[in-house]
Every structure is written in structure tokens, then in C-alpha cells.
Amino acid sequence: MITQLFINGEFKEAKEKQSVINPSTGKAMAQVALASLKEVDLAIASARAAFDGGEWPRLSLAERKDFLLKIAGGILDKAGELAALESANTGKPIKETTFMDIPAAAKTFEYIANNFESFLNAEIINLPEEAQVTLRREPVGVVVLIIPWNYPLLIASWKLAFALAAGNTVVLKPSSLTPLSALELAGIVQEAGLPAGAVNIINASGPKVGAALCSDKRVDMISFTGSNEIGRQILEYSSQNVKKSIMELGGKSVSLIFSDVDVDTAVNSSLCSIFLNQGQMCTAMSRIFVQDKIYDKFSALFMEKAKALRLGPSESPETQMGPLISDNQRKKVIACIEKARAEGAKVLCGGKIPQGAELKNGYFFEPTVIANVNTHMHIFKEEVFGPVAIIGKFSTAEEAVELANFSDFGLAACIWTKDTLLAERLAKQLNSGTVWINTYGMFYPQLPYGGFKQSGFGKELGQAGFLEYTRLKNIITDQSAGGKPLVNYWYGF
């Protein structure tokens, strides 16, 4: 297990250490180097020097592709080890990391390696009798990537693969709660032989180093995934030396379930959409609205199956829901539920810390279903980031859309109906960056991902996500007759 910082192609110790906790047990599983402002400065300096005078931005596209494919292969070679490490560090069930997180991380590198060259093709525009224009995509420069704790390796791969493919150099900071898989990724990068300084990965405390990391004038761009609170702080820091940003922030995503659906399919899929990864997903369908004709049947079956979900330690293949990431996160979830109760909502099931010998030391929490919620309650408006679903009802499609859009967030939505024309019409009306129809959580590296409103700005993945990590240069060449452009005559000399 790698526990050191990765700066300028080398692993380095730091004076300060930090315990990394296994949320299934509440016990330390590793001691990891914690970067100080000194190491942050070294990492930025390394990335800056590598971009300004190093090899990475100057490699041929074919060489860049080969390095990215080596990283993809390295992830697959260590897939079992990475899945176990990610599961232990985050608390998510081993089935999720084995079949979702790790393969998807490798596919991200593989996809962009095989496609980025076509995204970089320069566009030629001819302006009759005046000029020829070349629109050229170039790397932005030094990019800081700030990664959340809920999908550490996967989101690190989303950002790192695309930033590197564009020719940028990188400083990647994982969450200090879950740094282990990112540091293992540093080992894979080193084994792949990337030029020194192209990738720097530092475990650090956000409150201690965030201002220095994000305000530094040597940094050209910040790509952040995390909470709105931290996103606002980062934007404030970055305003000191204006730079480009991608902000993938919170969500209060919504499912609209119409009466013509197969109820079993809709219930099973909705369980996944809110309780996967213990509900610690910005795309979690935490607001589920069901057409009144099937509301009673749906809610009864949903509660029955929610109660039956198997809670357990993350390493068990029988576990369907693991622990929350920390005791602090569990306390936040409990506080949200208590506030909902105080405002008149009804907890239909869950809402408690489960009992049991194998659960007592971890940060487990029961899957929770809440009803009698109106649009003015905090639980309707605020992201819980835990296994908490609110279930409500609607009568008409217009009412469903109104409920869905009554939110400051606009990240994702689901529509469940056999009426494809209705679904397509509603998808256009929903104020969400992603709309799934009769499915949930289908992420592909080919498709852009990102939200509207308070869910942030900018895109990850796809061609649009790749272009976020580039800057567009306009090169104008005079084509006037005799080499005498109009500007030559302006003052008439």
C-alpha cells in the first residue's frame, strides 16, 4: 500500500502523518503522509516546470496515447487489489468496487486515449479575399484536480485521464478521508513511465492547503467535484488569480414514476438509485414522486424491500449496503432526519443506527424512507448525502415536472413510463443536466456529465468534457491581394 506523496515523479514522505479510517470498523487502516504548504508548493512548481519546459505537453499524440493506455492496463492489472482497497477505505460494498468503480476507471483512460486525437483536429475557416483562420485547441496548462471521497478512484480517473490527454500537467488532491486508491494510481502512473512532473498526487487537508492550492497564480485551471460549500470557497480562492474552473457540485435528484410502469422494475431500480453507495452520490434519486394511481402499491413494496437490504462490512460479498464514510457524516444524516420530523414529515422506515455485533463499530445507518414532505421543508430542498429517500405523489405530468424543477439543484432526473413520447417531452422540460428514461446511473466515458443551477458548471467526460481541459486559440493569416491588408491603409501613409 502506497502511503507517500507523489511529486515530480518520486514518492516523498512528509513530516506530518494522518490516519485513514476503515468506516466498516471505525479503526485506522493506514498512516498516510499529509502534505504541508511546503509540499503543495513543490507539487505546483513541479507541474509548472513540467508544462513550461518538460516533455509531456510536447510529446507526439501517439506517445501520449500510449502512456494513457499503459495507465488503463495498470489499473486492470491491479483490479482486485484496487477494488479491495477502495471498498475498505470508502465503505462501499466490494461488489460495487469490483464490478463498477475499477473497470470504469480503466475504461475512462482507454476511451480518451483512443479518441482525443480526433477531438483536437484544428478547424480551418476561410474568409473570402481577406484571411484564413485556424482554430486550434491547446492545453490549458497546470490543472488542479480536487476529488471527493465517494468515488475516489473513478472521479480521479475521469479528471486525470482527460486533463492529461489534452496535454496538461496536473496536481491531484484526493479527499483526506479516502486518499489510498489515488496514491495507488500514482504508483501506476510511475510504472507507466510518464515524464516527471506531469502528474503530482498529494494527500492534504483542504482547510489547511485549499487557499494556497487554488489561489496560486501558477495554476491555470481547477476541476472540483464536491459540496457546494467547498465549491464556493474554491471559487473565492481562485478569484485572487482568475482561472478557469469546472464545478461539479451537489444535487437533489428526482425520479418521476408513472402509473403504466412495471412496479417491481421501478421499485428495484429506485432502490438502487438512492441506496447505492449508501446514498452518498450527488446523483442519488433522493426525491421519488409516484403517480397517485400506484402510489400505495409502490411505497409499500419500496419500504418492504428497503427494510430487507443487507447491511454489513464492505468486504463481504453478501453486503448490499455498507457504512457511511464517517461518524460525522452519519451525524449530519441524523440531523437532517430529525429536522424533517420536527417540520412534520413522517419516517416510514429506517432512520436509526442499526444494532448487531458486526455493525456496532462501523458508521452504519438504516435505509430510510420519509413521506408527508412538502416543498418548503429542508429535507425537500437540501442534499442529505445518505441513504434517505422521500416519497411523494403526483396526479398529472405537469405536476410532476413542477415538483421536479422546484429545486436549487439541476443535476439528474429519472423518468419511468412506457409512454416514450411522454418521456421525451418531459425530458425537455426537466431542468437537469442528465435525464435517464427507464434506467438509472448509466455513465459512459463517451457522454458528457454535469449539472445546471447550483449543481455547478462545466462538463466531465465525452468530447465536451475533454474540451473543458483545452483553450481555444484563434490564428488569423492575411490572404489579401499583394500582401496588403486593410490595416495597411488605415492611416494612409
Secondary structure, 3 states (H helix, E strand, C coil): CCCCEEECCEEECCCEEEEEEECCCCEEEEEEEECCHHHHHHHHHHHHHHHHHCCHHHCCHHHHHHHHHHHHHHHHHCHHHHHHHHHHHHCCCHHHHHHHHHHHHHHHHHHHHHHHHHHCCCEEEEECCCEEEEEEEEECCEEEEECCCCCHHHHHHHHHHHHHHCCCEEEEECCCCCCHHHHHHHHHHHHHCCCCCCEEECCCCHHHHHHHHHHCCCCCEEEEECCHHHHHHHHHHHHHHCCEEEEECCCCCEEEECCCCCHHHHHHHHHHHHHHHHHCCCCCCCEEEEEHHHHHHHHHHHHHHHHHCCECCCCCCCCCECCCCCHHHHHHHHHHHHHHHHCCCEEEECCCCCCCCCCCCCCCCCCEEEECCCCCCHHHHCCCCCCEEEEEEECCHHHHHHHHHCCCEECEEEEECCCHHHHHHHHHHCCCCEEEECCCCCCCCCCCECCEECCEECCECHHHHHHHCEEEEEEEEECCHHHCCHHHHCCCC
